[in-house]
């Protein structure tokens, strides 16, 4: 199955390691260090022209990628599992 992250970016759901809310997770020093290291290694792909709300960590063939998205983790989760927009998760 595939997940649309925004703009023209679609990833395979089987490669997703984790999805994080940017505001909640970047409070942690470890998360900020992880994102800085990923940026230095060229692993960050920004798929947002707007204010980023989440990031998705993926691993494929031993290579990591971090996608920065303007979509919330709740929206991404719903898209991944095809939930309706009823407010229930």
C-alpha positions as CSV (number, residue, x, y, z in Angstrom):
1,X,0.0,0.0,0.0
2,X,1.1,3.6,-0.6
3,X,0.8,6.8,1.5
4,X,0.6,10.3,0.0
5,X,2.7,12.6,2.1
6,X,1.9,15.8,0.3
7,X,2.8,17.6,-2.9
8,X,3.9,14.9,-5.3
9,X,5.4,12.4,-2.8
10,X,4.1,8.9,-2.3
11,X,5.8,6.3,-0.2
12,X,5.3,2.6,0.4
13,X,3.7,2.0,3.8
14,X,5.9,-1.1,4.4
15,X,8.9,1.2,4.6
16,X,7.5,3.5,7.3
17,X,9.4,3.1,10.6
18,X,7.5,5.9,12.5
19,X,5.5,9.1,12.1
20,X,6.1,12.1,14.5
21,X,4.3,15.3,15.2
22,X,6.9,18.0,14.8
23,X,5.7,20.3,17.6
24,X,5.5,17.5,20.1
25,X,8.6,15.6,19.3
26,X,11.2,18.4,18.6
27,X,11.0,19.4,22.3
28,X,13.4,16.5,22.9
29,X,17.1,17.1,22.4
30,X,17.5,13.5,21.0
31,X,14.9,14.2,18.3
32,X,16.6,17.5,17.3
33,X,19.9,15.7,17.2
34,X,18.4,12.9,15.0
35,X,16.9,15.4,12.6
36,X,20.2,17.4,12.4
37,X,22.2,14.2,11.7
38,X,19.7,13.2,9.0
39,X,20.0,16.6,7.4
40,X,23.8,16.4,7.5
41,X,23.7,12.9,5.8
42,X,21.3,14.1,3.1
43,X,18.5,11.9,4.3
44,X,15.9,14.7,4.8
45,X,13.3,15.3,2.0
46,X,11.0,18.3,2.5
47,X,7.7,17.6,0.7
48,X,6.1,20.8,2.1
49,X,5.9,24.3,0.9
50,X,4.0,25.2,4.0
51,X,4.6,25.1,7.7
52,X,5.8,21.5,8.5
53,X,3.5,19.6,10.9
54,X,5.0,16.1,10.9
55,X,8.0,14.0,9.8
56,X,8.0,10.4,8.7
57,X,11.0,8.1,9.1
58,X,11.4,5.4,6.4
59,X,13.9,2.7,5.8
60,X,14.4,0.9,2.5
61,X,17.3,-1.4,1.6
62,X,19.2,-0.2,4.6
63,X,18.9,3.4,3.7
64,X,17.0,5.9,5.9
65,X,14.9,8.8,4.7
66,X,13.1,11.5,6.7
67,X,10.2,13.1,5.0
68,X,9.0,16.5,6.3
69,X,5.3,17.0,5.6
70,X,2.7,19.8,6.1
71,X,0.1,17.1,7.0
72,X,-0.6,16.2,10.6
73,X,0.2,12.7,11.9
74,X,-3.5,12.2,12.4
75,X,-4.2,12.9,8.7
76,X,-1.3,10.6,7.7
77,X,-2.6,7.9,10.0
78,X,-6.1,8.1,8.5
79,X,-4.8,8.0,5.0
80,X,-2.7,5.0,5.8
81,X,-5.5,3.0,7.3
82,X,-8.3,4.5,5.2
83,X,-10.4,5.9,8.1
84,X,-13.2,8.1,7.3
85,X,-13.2,11.7,8.4
86,X,-15.6,11.1,11.3
87,X,-13.2,12.3,14.0
88,X,-12.7,8.7,15.3
89,X,-9.2,7.2,15.1
